[in-house]
Amino acid sequence: MASLRIQRVRELLKQTLGEAIRREFHSHEAGLISVNDVDVAGDLKSAVVFISILGSADQQKRGFQLLTENRIRLQTLIARSVILKFTPTLKFVFDDSIVRGNRVLQILEELDKSPSAGSGPADPS
């Protein structure tokens, strides 16, 4: 289990990055970018940022491209906001857990609406 300090740094980076991304990128161009989680190395020198992008496929592609192109700028903004000995090097990873979760909920709703759910003999094939 991560130490309390690491957990606090993770949450602080998550909030700071989310605010910086909202200020820097417009949603009509890059979709709605949200920071789902941040995984920080034990030495606090690197961080993996799990993001999700709501929007069209083009917006998702453009949003991820903008994040990777502006990685240094975002690190600079974090360095100004968060006082740490080292500013973590950021690596962005697309996190589709929200999309997968929504798909599971959609499937469960379809099963609930199905008129034959739970009635009749089970089909062995």
N, C-alpha and C positions, 0 to 999 in steps of 0.2 A: 504494500500500500504506500502511496506517495506521501511524503511528509506534508505537514500543514503548510509550510512555507511554499512548497511546490504547488499545492492546491490553490493557495491565495494568488500566486503569480499567474497560474493558468486562468483563473477567473478575471484577474485584472487585465491580462492580455486579451482575453476574449471580449471584454467590454470595450476596451480601448480600440481594438481592431474593428469591431463592429461600428463604432462611432466614426472612425476614420474612413472606413469604406463607404458609409452612408454620405459623408461629406464629399468625398473625392469622385465617386462614380454615380452617374445618373441612371435611374432605373429604366428609362426608355431605351437607353443604348446597351446597357449591360445586364438587364434583368434585375430582379430583386435579389441581391447577394446577402446571405446571412451566414454568420459564423456559428457553426454548430458546436464546435469544441476546439480546444487547443491542447496539444500534448507537448509538454516541455521536457527537454532532456534534464537529467539530474544536475548537470553543471550549468544549466540555464543559458547555454550558448546557442542552442538551436531549438526550434519549435515547429511542429507540424500543425497546420491550421486546416481543420475540416470545414469545408464550406458547402453550402447548397445554393443553387441559383434557380429562382422561379422565373419562368419566361419561356419564350420560344427556343427552339434548338439553336438558332442563330444567336440569340441573346445569351444563351448559356455558353456557347463557344466564345463569343466576344468577351463576356464577363470574365471567364477564366483566363483568356489571353491578356486582358487588361490587368488582372491581378498579378500574373507572372511578370509582365512587363514593368509594372510599377512596384515591384517587391521592395526595392531599395528605398523608394519614396515612403512607403508604408513603414518600413523599419525606422526611418528617420523620424516620422511622426510619433512612433511609439517611444523612441529614445527621448523625445522632448516631453512626453506625457508621463512616462513610467521611469522612475529613477531606479536603475539596476546597475550593477558593476559592468555587466555586459548586456548589450541589446541582442536578443536572440536572432539568429538568422532564420528567416521564415521560409517554409516550404508549404505550398498550398496543395491540398488534396481534395478532389471532388467527393463529397459524401452524399450518396443517394439514399440514405436510410429513411428520410422523410418520404420520398417518393415510394419506396418499397412498403413503408408502413401504411401509406394511403391506399396502395394497391391491395394490401391484406384486408383493410377495413372495407374496401369496395367489394371484395370477394365475399366477405362475411355478410354484408348487406344483401348481396345477390342470393346467397344461400338462405337467408331469413325470408326473403320475398318469394322464394320458390314454393309453389303450391304442394309439391310432392315431398317436401322436406320432412323426413321422419315418418311418413305414412307409406304403407304398402310393403311388399316383400323386398328384401335386398337382392340386387342383381349380382350374381357371383362373377360375371365377366367383367 
